[in-house]
Amino acid sequence: MADTELPTGSNAPQKIDRTLEQAIGATVKALRRRLDMTGAELATEANISPGMLSKIENGQISASLATLQALAKALNV
């Protein structure tokens, strides 16, 4: 499981255990939102279905390396 530190109101960071799939999904969603893209727009750019993108962003599936590469390209990272 991946440890993630989340900012809190105190000086001490809080650790949350997440699966790799959840961590990747949260990162994809954050990057998409930073670019002000809808899920449908990102899915189209990455040539995947909106349903697949939703499952990735919610950490429900393990995306293939090819899919992760397509998402990275669409997100300019």
N, CA, C and O atoms as a GROMACS GRO file, in nm:
protein
  308
    1MET      N    1   0.082  -0.117   0.000
    1MET     CA    2   0.000   0.000   0.000
    1MET      C    3   0.087   0.124   0.000
    1MET      O    4   0.195   0.126   0.059
    2ALA      N    5   0.040   0.228  -0.066
    2ALA     CA    6   0.113   0.353  -0.073
    2ALA      C    7   0.073   0.443   0.042
    2ALA      O    8  -0.046   0.462   0.068
    3ASP      N    9   0.171   0.500   0.111
    3ASP     CA   10   0.143   0.596   0.217
    3ASP      C   11   0.134   0.734   0.154
    3ASP      O   12   0.217   0.770   0.071
    4THR      N   13   0.034   0.809   0.192
    4THR     CA   14   0.016   0.943   0.141
    4THR      C   15  -0.002   1.037   0.258
    4THR      O   16  -0.080   1.010   0.350
    5GLU      N   17   0.070   1.148   0.255
    5GLU     CA   18   0.055   1.248   0.359
    5GLU      C   19  -0.042   1.353   0.309
    5GLU      O   20  -0.025   1.408   0.200
    6LEU      N   21  -0.143   1.382   0.390
    6LEU     CA   22  -0.241   1.483   0.356
    6LEU      C   23  -0.222   1.603   0.447
    6LEU      O   24  -0.199   1.587   0.567
    7PRO      N   25  -0.232   1.724   0.391
    7PRO     CA   26  -0.221   1.840   0.477
    7PRO      C   27  -0.340   1.849   0.573
    7PRO      O   28  -0.453   1.819   0.535
    8THR      N   29  -0.313   1.888   0.694
    8THR     CA   30  -0.418   1.904   0.794
    8THR      C   31  -0.404   2.041   0.858
    8THR      O   32  -0.313   2.116   0.824
    9GLY      N   33  -0.494   2.072   0.950
    9GLY     CA   34  -0.489   2.200   1.018
    9GLY      C   35  -0.373   2.211   1.115
    9GLY      O   36  -0.334   2.322   1.152
   10SER      N   37  -0.317   2.100   1.156
   10SER     CA   38  -0.204   2.102   1.249
   10SER      C   39  -0.073   2.094   1.172
   10SER      O   40  -0.073   2.079   1.050
   11ASN      N   41   0.036   2.105   1.244
   11ASN     CA   42   0.168   2.097   1.181
   11ASN      C   43   0.207   1.954   1.145
   11ASN      O   44   0.293   1.933   1.060
   12ALA      N   45   0.145   1.857   1.210
   12ALA     CA   46   0.180   1.717   1.187
   12ALA      C   47   0.099   1.662   1.070
   12ALA      O   48  -0.024   1.665   1.075
   13PRO      N   49   0.167   1.611   0.964
   13PRO     CA   50   0.093   1.552   0.852
   13PRO      C   51   0.025   1.423   0.895
   13PRO      O   52   0.073   1.351   0.982
   14GLN      N   53  -0.088   1.396   0.833
   14GLN     CA   54  -0.164   1.275   0.861
   14GLN      C   55  -0.135   1.174   0.752
   14GLN      O   56  -0.135   1.208   0.634
   15LYS      N   57  -0.110   1.049   0.790
   15LYS     CA   58  -0.083   0.946   0.690
   15LYS      C   59  -0.208   0.863   0.667
   15LYS      O   60  -0.281   0.828   0.760
   16ILE      N   61  -0.232   0.832   0.540
   16ILE     CA   62  -0.344   0.748   0.502
   16ILE      C   63  -0.289   0.636   0.415
   16ILE      O   64  -0.210   0.661   0.324
   17ASP      N   65  -0.330   0.514   0.443
   17ASP     CA   66  -0.289   0.400   0.360
   17ASP      C   67  -0.388   0.387   0.245
   17ASP      O   68  -0.509   0.378   0.266
   18ARG      N   69  -0.335   0.386   0.124
   18ARG     CA   70  -0.416   0.365   0.006
   18ARG      C   71  -0.346   0.262  -0.082
   18ARG      O   72  -0.225   0.243  -0.075
   19THR      N   73  -0.426   0.195  -0.163
   19THR     CA   74  -0.367   0.104  -0.260
   19THR      C   75  -0.301   0.185  -0.369
   19THR      O   76  -0.327   0.305  -0.383
   20LEU      N   77  -0.215   0.121  -0.445
   20LEU     CA   78  -0.151   0.188  -0.558
   20LEU      C   79  -0.257   0.238  -0.656
   20LEU      O   80  -0.246   0.349  -0.708
   21GLU      N   81  -0.359   0.157  -0.680
   21GLU     CA   82  -0.466   0.196  -0.772
   21GLU      C   83  -0.538   0.322  -0.723
   21GLU      O   84  -0.572   0.409  -0.803
   22GLN      N   85  -0.562   0.330  -0.593
   22GLN     CA   86  -0.628   0.448  -0.537
   22GLN      C   87  -0.540   0.571  -0.548
   22GLN      O   88  -0.588   0.680  -0.577
   23ALA      N   89  -0.411   0.554  -0.524
   23ALA     CA   90  -0.318   0.666  -0.532
   23ALA      C   91  -0.306   0.717  -0.675
   23ALA      O   92  -0.306   0.838  -0.698
   24ILE      N   93  -0.297   0.626  -0.771
   24ILE     CA   94  -0.290   0.665  -0.912
   24ILE      C   95  -0.420   0.735  -0.952
   24ILE      O   96  -0.417   0.839  -1.018
   25GLY      N   97  -0.531   0.678  -0.914
   25GLY     CA   98  -0.661   0.737  -0.948
   25GLY      C   99  -0.676   0.878  -0.893
   25GLY      O  100  -0.724   0.967  -0.963
   26ALA      N  101  -0.637   0.898  -0.769
   26ALA     CA  102  -0.647   1.031  -0.708
   26ALA      C  103  -0.557   1.130  -0.781
   26ALA      O  104  -0.593   1.247  -0.797
   27THR      N  105  -0.440   1.084  -0.824
   27THR     CA  106  -0.348   1.172  -0.897
   27THR      C  107  -0.405   1.208  -1.033
   27THR      O  108  -0.398   1.324  -1.074
   28VAL      N  109  -0.459   1.110  -1.104
   28VAL     CA  110  -0.520   1.137  -1.235
   28VAL      C  111  -0.633   1.238  -1.221
   28VAL      O  112  -0.642   1.333  -1.298
   29LYS      N  113  -0.719   1.217  -1.121
   29LYS     CA  114  -0.832   1.308  -1.100
   29LYS      C  115  -0.783   1.449  -1.067
   29LYS      O  116  -0.838   1.546  -1.119
   30ALA      N  117  -0.682   1.461  -0.982
   30ALA     CA  118  -0.630   1.592  -0.944
   30ALA      C  119  -0.570   1.664  -1.065
   30ALA      O  120  -0.591   1.784  -1.084
   31LEU      N  121  -0.495   1.590  -1.146
   31LEU     CA  122  -0.434   1.650  -1.266
   31LEU      C  123  -0.542   1.693  -1.365
   31LEU      O  124  -0.532   1.799  -1.426
   32ARG      N  125  -0.645   1.611  -1.381
   32ARG     CA  126  -0.755   1.644  -1.472
   32ARG      C  127  -0.825   1.771  -1.425
   32ARG      O  128  -0.852   1.860  -1.505
   33ARG      N  129  -0.852   1.779  -1.298
   33ARG     CA  130  -0.919   1.898  -1.244
   33ARG      C  131  -0.832   2.022  -1.255
   33ARG      O  132  -0.882   2.132  -1.282
   34ARG      N  133  -0.701   2.005  -1.235
   34ARG     CA  134  -0.610   2.119  -1.248
   34ARG      C  135  -0.614   2.176  -1.389
   34ARG      O  136  -0.598   2.296  -1.409
   35LEU      N  137  -0.635   2.088  -1.488
   35LEU     CA  138  -0.645   2.132  -1.627
   35LEU      C  139  -0.787   2.174  -1.664
   35LEU      O  140  -0.814   2.209  -1.779
   36ASP      N  141  -0.878   2.170  -1.567
   36ASP     CA  142  -1.018   2.206  -1.587
   36ASP      C  143  -1.081   2.124  -1.700
   36ASP      O  144  -1.154   2.177  -1.784
   37MET      N  145  -1.051   1.994  -1.698
   37MET     CA  146  -1.106   1.902  -1.798
   37MET      C  147  -1.218   1.820  -1.734
   37MET      O  148  -1.215   1.789  -1.615
   38THR      N  149  -1.316   1.786  -1.816
   38THR     CA  150  -1.418   1.692  -1.770
   38THR      C  151  -1.364   1.551  -1.787
   38THR      O  152  -1.265   1.529  -1.857
   39GLY      N  153  -1.430   1.456  -1.723
   39GLY     CA  154  -1.392   1.317  -1.742
   39GLY      C  155  -1.409   1.275  -1.886
   39GLY      O  156  -1.326   1.202  -1.941
   40ALA      N  157  -1.516   1.320  -1.949
   40ALA     CA  158  -1.541   1.286  -2.090
   40ALA      C  159  -1.432   1.340  -2.180
   40ALA      O  160  -1.389   1.273  -2.274
   41GLU      N  161  -1.386   1.462  -2.152
   41GLU     CA  162  -1.278   1.521  -2.234
   41GLU      C  163  -1.149   1.443  -2.220
   41GLU      O  164  -1.083   1.413  -2.320
   42LEU      N  165  -1.113   1.409  -2.097
   42LEU     CA  166  -0.989   1.333  -2.076
   42LEU      C  167  -1.000   1.195  -2.137
   42LEU      O  168  -0.905   1.147  -2.200
   43ALA      N  169  -1.113   1.131  -2.120
   43ALA     CA  170  -1.132   0.997  -2.177
   43ALA      C  171  -1.115   1.001  -2.329
   43ALA      O  172  -1.050   0.914  -2.386
   44THR      N  173  -1.172   1.102  -2.393
   44THR     CA  174  -1.159   1.116  -2.538
   44THR      C  175  -1.014   1.137  -2.578
   44THR      O  176  -0.964   1.073  -2.671
   45GLU      N  177  -0.945   1.227  -2.506
   45GLU     CA  178  -0.804   1.255  -2.537
   45GLU      C  179  -0.716   1.131  -2.519
   45GLU      O  180  -0.620   1.111  -2.594
   46ALA      N  181  -0.748   1.049  -2.420
   46ALA     CA  182  -0.668   0.929  -2.391
   46ALA      C  183  -0.718   0.806  -2.468
   46ALA      O  184  -0.658   0.699  -2.458
   47ASN      N  185  -0.826   0.823  -2.542
   47ASN     CA  186  -0.883   0.714  -2.622
   47ASN      C  187  -0.927   0.595  -2.534
   47ASN      O  188  -0.904   0.479  -2.567
   48ILE      N  189  -0.991   0.629  -2.422
   48ILE     CA  190  -1.051   0.527  -2.336
   48ILE      C  191  -1.196   0.567  -2.310
   48ILE      O  192  -1.234   0.681  -2.336
   49SER      N  193  -1.274   0.476  -2.260
   49SER     CA  194  -1.415   0.509  -2.233
   49SER      C  195  -1.426   0.590  -2.104
   49SER      O  196  -1.342   0.578  -2.015
   50PRO      N  197  -1.529   0.674  -2.095
   50PRO     CA  198  -1.550   0.748  -1.971
   50PRO      C  199  -1.569   0.654  -1.850
   50PRO      O  200  -1.528   0.687  -1.739
   51GLY      N  201  -1.630   0.540  -1.872
   51GLY     CA  202  -1.648   0.442  -1.764
   51GLY      C  203  -1.514   0.389  -1.714
   51GLY      O  204  -1.495   0.373  -1.593
   52MET      N  205  -1.423   0.362  -1.807
   52MET     CA  206  -1.289   0.316  -1.769
   52MET      C  207  -1.217   0.424  -1.690
   52MET      O  208  -1.154   0.395  -1.588
   53LEU      N  209  -1.226   0.548  -1.736
   53LEU     CA  210  -1.162   0.658  -1.664
   53LEU      C  211  -1.219   0.670  -1.523
   53LEU      O  212  -1.144   0.689  -1.427
   54SER      N  213  -1.349   0.659  -1.510
   54SER     CA  214  -1.412   0.666  -1.378
   54SER      C  215  -1.359   0.557  -1.286
   54SER      O  216  -1.330   0.583  -1.169
   55LYS      N  217  -1.347   0.436  -1.337
   55LYS     CA  218  -1.295   0.326  -1.255
   55LYS      C  219  -1.150   0.350  -1.215
   55LYS      O  220  -1.110   0.317  -1.103
   56ILE      N  221  -1.071   0.408  -1.305
   56ILE     CA  222  -0.931   0.439  -1.274
   56ILE      C  223  -0.926   0.546  -1.166
   56ILE      O  224  -0.855   0.531  -1.066
   57GLU      N  225  -1.002   0.654  -1.186
   57GLU     CA  226  -0.999   0.765  -1.089
   57GLU      C  227  -1.049   0.723  -0.951
   57GLU      O  228  -1.007   0.780  -0.850
   58ASN      N  229  -1.137   0.626  -0.946
   58ASN     CA  230  -1.190   0.579  -0.818
   58ASN      C  231  -1.111   0.462  -0.761
   58ASN      O  232  -1.151   0.405  -0.659
   59GLY      N  233  -1.001   0.424  -0.825
   59GLY     CA  234  -0.915   0.318  -0.773
   59GLY      C  235  -0.976   0.180  -0.778
   59GLY      O  236  -0.937   0.091  -0.702
   60GLN      N  237  -1.073   0.160  -0.867
   60GLN     CA  238  -1.144   0.033  -0.874
   60GLN      C  239  -1.076  -0.070  -0.963
   60GLN      O  240  -1.103  -0.189  -0.952
   61ILE      N  241  -0.988  -0.023  -1.052
   61ILE     CA  242  -0.918  -0.117  -1.141
   61ILE      C  243  -0.771  -0.081  -1.148
   61ILE      O  244  -0.730   0.030  -1.114
   62SER      N  245  -0.693  -0.175  -1.194
   62SER     CA  246  -0.552  -0.154  -1.219
   62SER      C  247  -0.534  -0.128  -1.368
   62SER      O  248  -0.548  -0.220  -1.449
   63ALA      N  249  -0.504  -0.004  -1.404
   63ALA     CA  250  -0.490   0.033  -1.545
   63ALA      C  251  -0.362  -0.025  -1.604
   63ALA      O  252  -0.261  -0.037  -1.535
   64SER      N  253  -0.368  -0.060  -1.731
   64SER     CA  254  -0.249  -0.110  -1.800
   64SER      C  255  -0.149   0.003  -1.816
   64SER      O  256  -0.184   0.120  -1.805
   65LEU      N  257  -0.024  -0.034  -1.842
   65LEU     CA  258   0.078   0.067  -1.865
   65LEU      C  259   0.046   0.150  -1.989
   65LEU      O  260   0.072   0.270  -1.991
   66ALA      N  261  -0.011   0.089  -2.091
   66ALA     CA  262  -0.048   0.162  -2.212
   66ALA      C  263  -0.156   0.267  -2.180
   66ALA      O  264  -0.152   0.378  -2.232
   67THR      N  265  -0.251   0.230  -2.096
   67THR     CA  266  -0.356   0.325  -2.058
   67THR      C  267  -0.297   0.438  -1.974
   67THR      O  268  -0.332   0.554  -1.994
   68LEU      N  269  -0.209   0.405  -1.882
   68LEU     CA  270  -0.145   0.508  -1.800
   68LEU      C  271  -0.062   0.602  -1.886
   68LEU      O  272  -0.058   0.722  -1.861
   69GLN      N  273   0.004   0.547  -1.987
   69GLN     CA  274   0.082   0.630  -2.079
   69GLN      C  275  -0.009   0.723  -2.158
   69GLN      O  276   0.023   0.840  -2.177
   70ALA      N  277  -0.123   0.673  -2.204
   70ALA     CA  278  -0.218   0.755  -2.279
   70ALA      C  279  -0.273   0.866  -2.190
   70ALA      O  280  -0.289   0.980  -2.235
   71LEU      N  281  -0.302   0.835  -2.064
   71LEU     CA  282  -0.351   0.936  -1.971
   71LEU      C  283  -0.243   1.041  -1.945
   71LEU      O  284  -0.272   1.161  -1.943
   72ALA      N  285  -0.121   0.997  -1.924
   72ALA     CA  286  -0.011   1.090  -1.899
   72ALA      C  287   0.008   1.186  -2.016
   72ALA      O  288   0.030   1.305  -1.997
   73LYS      N  289  -0.002   1.132  -2.137
   73LYS     CA  290   0.013   1.217  -2.256
   73LYS      C  291  -0.102   1.317  -2.264
   73LYS      O  292  -0.079   1.435  -2.292
   74ALA      N  293  -0.223   1.272  -2.238
   74ALA     CA  294  -0.340   1.360  -2.244
   74ALA      C  295  -0.336   1.466  -2.135
   74ALA      O  296  -0.390   1.576  -2.152
   75LEU      N  297  -0.271   1.434  -2.022
   75LEU     CA  298  -0.260   1.528  -1.911
   75LEU      C  299  -0.130   1.611  -1.916
   75LEU      O  300  -0.104   1.692  -1.828
   76ASN      N  301  -0.051   1.589  -2.020
   76ASN     CA  302   0.076   1.661  -2.038
   76ASN      C  303   0.173   1.642  -1.923
   76ASN      O  304   0.240   1.736  -1.880
   77VAL      N  305   0.181   1.519  -1.873
   77VAL     CA  306   0.278   1.487  -1.767
   77VAL      C  307   0.361   1.367  -1.807
   77VAL      O  308   0.449   1.324  -1.732
   0.00000   0.00000   0.00000
